Amino acid sequence: MVVLSSLLPPQEGIRHEEPNTTVYINDREVGKGTFYVTESVLSWVDNDTQQGFSLEYPHISLHAISRDEQVHPRQCLYIMVDAKVDLPDMPLPLASENGSENEDDNADPPITEMQFAPDNTNNLDLMFQAMSACQALHPDPQDSFSDEDIYEDAEEDYEGEYDEEVGAGDAPCILPTEQMGTTHTGAEAEEAMDIEAGQFEDAEEDP
């Protein structure tokens, strides 16, 4: 659970410190403060109230840079957290009409979206790189891969990252795999036909 409370700025393991950063939680502006990327947690502390919160890296399921004003009015570091938010006056998700404890046990974990928008947008890349490095220090202990699953998961992670970059408007246009390699020059097409023809001749000569 994400709780806004009195919080002292971190002192150890700081990889990046970004002052004058406005945080938005589920599209609601919370305040302006200092954003800290440390080796153990991600923290934000309000400049005026000295209240803030910390996020553990295993609960951060996605992070990306967003520069598309149609996605968010400010350039920001977007973060998705699999935790509930406990902030004053923030509405909680509505429970189902037939909700029960058994259904809650099987329900998907709550998702919280956050945007960290620094006044100095030139530092967005530094914020992202520092966070990526620190998150790599905290692999999910529940993840266990077999040798075959490593390559499958790597391919899925790449596709998901590519989709997120496209949504942020930062990635170039890349043709889908099905379309790549389908356009050939005339010489390449003739060479391919000659190879196929030779294959059929060999097949006919075989007894």
Sequence and secondary structure as in RCSB ss.txt:
>XXXX:A:sequence
MVVLSSLLPPQEGIRHEEPNTTVYINDREVGKGTFYVTESVLSWVDNDTQQGFSLEYPHISLHAISRDEQVHPRQ
CLYIMVDAKVDLPDMPLPLASENGSENEDDNADPPITEMQFAPDNTNNLDLMFQAMSACQALHPDPQDSFSDEDI
YEDAEEDYEGEYDEEVGAGDAPCILPTEQMGTTHTGAEAEEAMDIEAGQFEDAEEDP
>XXXX:A:secstr
 EE EE     SSEEEEEEEEEEEETTEEEEEEEEEEESSEEEEEETTT EEEEEEGGGEEEEEEE  TTT SS 
EEEEEESS EE TT       TT  HHHHHHS    EEEEEEES GGGHHHHHHHHHHHHTTS  TT    HHHH
HHHHHHHHHHHHHHHHHHT S     TTTTT    HHHHHHHHHHHHHHHHHHHH  
